Amino acid sequence: MINLKDAHQQFVGHLKGKSRASATILAYGKDIDQLVAFLNQADKQTSDQVQTEDLMSFMEKLSKEGYTAKSISRKTNSTKTFFKFLKTSSLIEVDPAAALEHPKFENKPPRILSKIEYRALRDAARGDLRIFAIIELLLQTGIRIGELASLRVEDLELASDATTVHVPAVEGAVERTIPLNRPAVEAVKKYLEVRPKTQNKALFVTKTGRPLLVRNIRTAIDRYFKLAGIKGAKVNDLRHTWVAHHLSSGTSLTLISKLAGHKRVSTTERYLQFIQGRSSESKVKLEEL
């Protein structure tokens, strides 16, 4: 038996100890904080007092408040993970979340930019060397925005014939080295010529030499989406676009999975249903989009 608020803190500490991504820890923490507040209002203060019916009531309350089935499913997953942790840690004898079911919902297909759209995006940002280099790296390597924000100047290899970018293992991501094609190399080199002089080793920095934060990058790219007339797209869709277009052009599934940093090939396989005319050729073709 343990107080639910204390259990919440131990759970967050457990996630941090497993080096989970900060965004994941934050999301789980907020979900369980919301759950604990609901349970406390229902006069449930300790872990042994919680029943499956209490958890079902919480999910029903979320539904009445307008939460989507997808959001409720995520909170269901957080709840299951929380009580599984308590059970594994011998803080409860019976897991009340084991019988909790996920609501059914339809997964929307990933937003994949067309050739016209991603060319329009590049054209819109061409006058901003820093953001153009950022967009080019995202489009030509498929790295995540958090990975891009963590890049250092020394992670680039631009002097040899085998130009690459080294993606460090940040927040649980897979460490890997990705080839850079000509457009990406040219965009980065032009940016480095105007990059502010600073002791900071971050690749992308502000005018005052401080690291460019994820939120700054996202805001800037969203602005260029609008300027390019691209609707319904987000920064992560550049990654979706990279995966889908390379699979469509015949690049091997295994290679794309490795370069994307997917921990399971099945994650990459999901894109196959959203592309058409995939070549049977497995030859490596990391070409310009």
C-alpha positions in Angstrom: 0.0 0.0 0.0 1.3 3.4 -0.9 -0.2 6.9 -1.1 -1.1 7.7 -4.7 0.7 11.0 -4.8 3.9 9.3 -3.5 3.3 6.5 -6.1 3.1 9.1 -8.8 6.5 10.6 -7.8 8.1 7.1 -7.7 6.7 6.3 -11.1 8.2 9.5 -12.6 11.5 8.7 -11.0 11.3 5.2 -12.4 10.8 6.6 -16.0 13.8 9.0 -15.6 15.9 6.1 -14.4 15.1 4.2 -17.6 16.2 7.2 -19.6 12.9 7.7 -21.3 12.5 10.7 -23.5 11.7 13.9 -21.6 8.5 14.4 -23.6 7.4 10.9 -22.7 8.1 11.4 -19.0 6.2 14.7 -19.1 3.2 13.2 -20.8 3.0 10.2 -18.5 3.5 12.5 -15.5 0.6 14.8 -16.5 -1.7 11.8 -17.3 -1.1 10.2 -13.9 -1.4 13.5 -12.1 -4.8 13.9 -13.7 -5.8 10.4 -12.7 -4.6 10.8 -9.1 -6.6 14.0 -8.7 -9.7 12.2 -9.9 -9.1 9.3 -7.6 -8.5 11.6 -4.6 -11.8 13.4 -5.3 -13.4 10.0 -5.2 -11.8 9.5 -1.7 -9.3 7.1 -3.0 -6.0 8.0 -1.3 -3.9 4.9 -1.5 -3.1 2.3 -4.2 -4.9 -0.6 -2.6 -8.2 1.4 -2.7 -8.3 1.7 -6.5 -10.6 -0.7 -8.4 -11.0 -1.3 -12.1 -14.4 0.4 -11.9 -12.7 3.6 -10.7 -10.4 3.7 -13.7 -13.3 3.1 -16.0 -15.1 6.0 -14.4 -12.1 8.2 -15.0 -12.1 7.3 -18.7 -15.8 7.9 -19.0 -15.4 11.3 -17.4 -12.7 12.2 -20.0 -15.1 11.1 -22.8 -17.9 13.4 -21.4 -15.4 16.2 -21.2 -14.7 16.0 -25.0 -11.4 14.1 -25.0 -11.0 12.1 -28.3 -10.8 8.3 -28.3 -7.1 8.6 -29.3 -6.3 10.9 -26.3 -8.2 8.5 -23.9 -6.3 5.6 -25.4 -3.0 7.3 -24.6 -4.2 8.0 -21.0 -5.3 4.4 -20.8 -1.8 3.3 -21.8 -0.3 5.7 -19.1 -2.6 4.2 -16.5 -1.7 0.7 -17.4 2.0 1.5 -17.3 1.6 3.2 -13.9 -0.2 0.3 -12.2 2.1 -2.3 -13.9 5.0 -0.4 -12.3 3.3 -0.5 -8.9 2.6 -4.3 -9.3 6.2 -5.0 -10.4 7.5 -3.0 -7.5 5.3 -5.0 -5.1 3.4 -1.8 -4.1 0.1 -3.4 -5.0 -1.0 -7.1 -5.0 -3.6 -6.8 -7.7 -3.4 -4.6 -10.8 -6.7 -2.8 -11.3 -5.7 -1.6 -14.7 -5.1 -5.1 -16.2 -8.7 -5.4 -17.3 -8.9 -1.8 -18.5 -9.6 -1.7 -22.3 -8.5 0.8 -24.9 -11.3 2.7 -26.7 -11.4 1.9 -30.4 -10.3 4.6 -32.9 -9.1 4.9 -36.4 -5.4 5.8 -36.9 -5.0 8.6 -39.4 -2.4 7.9 -42.1 0.8 9.9 -41.8 0.8 13.2 -43.7 3.2 12.7 -46.6 4.1 15.8 -48.5 3.9 15.6 -52.3 6.8 16.6 -54.5 5.1 19.9 -55.3 4.6 20.6 -51.6 8.1 19.9 -50.4 9.6 21.8 -53.3 7.3 24.7 -52.4 8.5 24.5 -48.8 12.1 24.6 -49.8 11.5 27.5 -52.1 9.7 29.5 -49.4 12.6 29.1 -47.0 15.4 29.5 -49.5 16.1 33.1 -48.4 16.6 32.1 -44.7 19.9 30.1 -44.8 19.5 28.7 -41.2 15.9 27.5 -41.6 16.6 26.3 -45.1 19.5 24.2 -43.8 17.2 22.8 -41.1 14.4 21.9 -43.5 16.9 20.4 -45.9 18.4 18.2 -43.1 15.0 17.1 -41.9 13.9 16.3 -45.5 17.1 14.6 -46.6 17.8 12.6 -43.4 14.5 11.9 -41.7 15.9 12.8 -38.3 13.5 13.9 -35.6 13.3 17.6 -34.6 14.7 16.8 -31.1 17.6 15.0 -32.7 18.2 18.0 -35.0 18.2 20.5 -32.1 20.8 18.4 -30.4 23.3 18.3 -33.3 26.7 19.8 -32.8 29.0 21.2 -35.5 31.3 18.3 -34.9 28.5 15.8 -35.8 28.9 16.8 -39.4 31.4 15.3 -41.8 31.5 17.5 -44.8 35.2 17.4 -45.9 35.3 13.9 -47.4 33.6 12.1 -50.2 31.5 10.2 -47.6 29.6 13.2 -46.2 27.6 12.2 -43.1 25.8 13.5 -40.0 26.2 11.7 -36.7 23.0 11.5 -34.7 23.8 11.1 -31.0 21.7 9.0 -28.7 19.5 11.6 -27.1 16.5 10.9 -25.0 16.3 7.2 -25.8 16.8 7.7 -29.6 19.1 5.3 -31.5 22.6 6.6 -32.2 23.4 6.4 -35.9 25.3 7.9 -38.8 23.3 9.0 -41.9 24.7 9.8 -45.3 24.2 13.4 -46.6 23.4 14.0 -50.2 24.5 17.0 -52.2 21.5 19.3 -51.5 21.9 18.8 -47.7 25.6 19.4 -47.8 25.3 22.6 -49.8 22.5 23.9 -47.6 24.5 23.3 -44.4 27.8 24.7 -45.8 26.0 28.0 -46.8 24.5 28.2 -43.3 27.9 27.6 -41.6 29.2 30.6 -43.6 26.8 32.9 -41.8 26.4 31.0 -38.5 27.1 33.5 -35.6 30.5 33.2 -34.0 30.1 31.5 -30.6 31.8 29.2 -28.2 28.6 27.1 -28.2 29.0 23.8 -30.1 25.3 23.5 -31.1 25.0 23.4 -34.9 21.9 25.6 -35.0 22.1 28.7 -32.9 20.3 32.0 -32.4 21.7 35.4 -33.5 23.2 35.7 -30.0 24.9 32.3 -30.2 22.5 30.3 -28.0 21.2 26.9 -29.1 18.1 27.0 -31.2 15.3 25.3 -29.1 12.8 22.8 -30.5 10.0 25.2 -30.0 11.8 27.9 -32.0 12.5 25.4 -34.9 8.9 24.2 -34.9 7.5 27.8 -34.9 9.8 28.8 -37.8 8.9 25.8 -39.9 5.2 26.2 -39.3 5.6 29.8 -40.6 7.1 28.5 -43.8 4.4 25.9 -44.2 2.0 28.7 -44.3 4.1 30.8 -46.7 4.3 27.8 -49.0 0.5 27.2 -48.9 0.9 23.8 -47.3 -2.1 22.9 -45.1 -2.4 20.3 -42.4 1.3 19.6 -42.1 3.6 19.5 -39.0 7.3 19.3 -38.6 7.2 15.5 -38.0 5.6 15.1 -41.4 9.0 15.9 -43.0 10.2 12.7 -41.4 7.1 10.8 -42.7 7.9 12.2 -46.1 11.5 11.1 -46.0 10.5 7.5 -45.1 7.7 7.2 -47.5 9.5 8.6 -50.5 12.6 6.5 -50.1 10.5 3.3 -49.7 8.6 4.3 -52.8 11.8 4.8 -54.7 13.0 1.3 -53.8 15.4 1.9 -51.0 15.5 -1.2 -48.8 13.1 -1.4 -45.9 15.9 -2.6 -43.6 18.2 0.3 -44.5 15.4 2.9 -44.0 14.5 1.4 -40.7 18.1 1.6 -39.5 18.7 5.2 -40.8 15.3 6.4 -39.3 16.3 5.0 -35.9 13.3 2.8 -35.7 13.8 0.2 -33.0 11.6 -2.3 -34.9 11.3 -2.9 -38.6 7.6 -3.2 -38.2 7.4 0.5 -37.5 8.9 1.2 -40.9 6.7 -1.4 -42.6 3.6 0.5 -41.6 4.4 3.1 -44.3 4.1 0.6 -47.1 0.3 0.7 -47.0 0.5 4.5 -47.6 2.7 4.5 -50.7 2.1 3.3 -54.2 4.2 1.9 -57.0 7.0 0.7 -54.7 9.9 -0.7 -56.7 11.0 -4.3 -56.0 14.6 -3.1 -56.4 16.4 -3.0 -53.0 19.5 -1.1 -54.2 20.4 1.8 -52.0 19.3 5.1 -53.6 19.6 7.9 -51.2 18.8 10.5 -53.8 17.5 14.1 -53.5 13.8 14.2 -52.8 
